[in-house]
Amino acid sequence: MPLINIILVIVAIGVGLWAINRYIPMARPVKTILNVVVVAVLCLWLLQTFGTIDAIKSIRIS
């Protein structure tokens, strides 16, 4: 995956998370949990994209 695509995905997720935090009224703990989950999933995706962790490839959801 080209680096520009990775940067575009990170920017899109950041803008989406900012819009959710800014315009959707939620309790503070819910926003915190949402932010932590999104950042954790993004970090795992980046680690998998760069090949640092290969264990995620063996997980099947279906």
N, C-alpha and C positions, 0 to 999 in steps of 0.2 A: 504494500500500500504506500503510495507516494506521501511524502511529508506534508505537502499542501493539503491533502485530504484529511490527514490526522488533525492538522491545525483547524481546518474548517469544521470538523466534528466537535472539537473542543470548544470553539467559539459558538457554534450552534447550541450546544448543551448549556454553555454559560449564559447565553442570551435567554434561552428557554427557562432556566432556573431563576434568572433575575426577574423575568416577566411573571412567573408564578409567585415568587416572593413579594413582588411589588403590587400586583393587581388582584390576586386571589386572597380574600381574607381568611386567615387560618390562625389558630392558636399558636403561640410561640413554640411550644414543645413539638407540635406537628411539623412546623417549618424546619426546626432543627433536625428532626429525624429524617425528613425528606432530603435536606441538604447533605447529611452524612451518608445516606444511602446512595444518592446520585454520585457523590464524589468517590465513594468506595467502588461503585460499579465502574466508573470512568477509569479509576486507577487500575483495576483488574483488567479492563479492556486494553489499556495502554500496555500493561505488562505482557499480556497475551500477544498483542500486535507486534511488539518488539522481540518476542520470542523468549522473554525471561522466564515465563512459566508455561509449561506445556500440559500441566495437569488439567486445565480447564477444557482442553480439546476432547478429553475422554468422557466428560460428563454429557449424558444424553437426557434431554427433557422431552418426554413424549409418552 
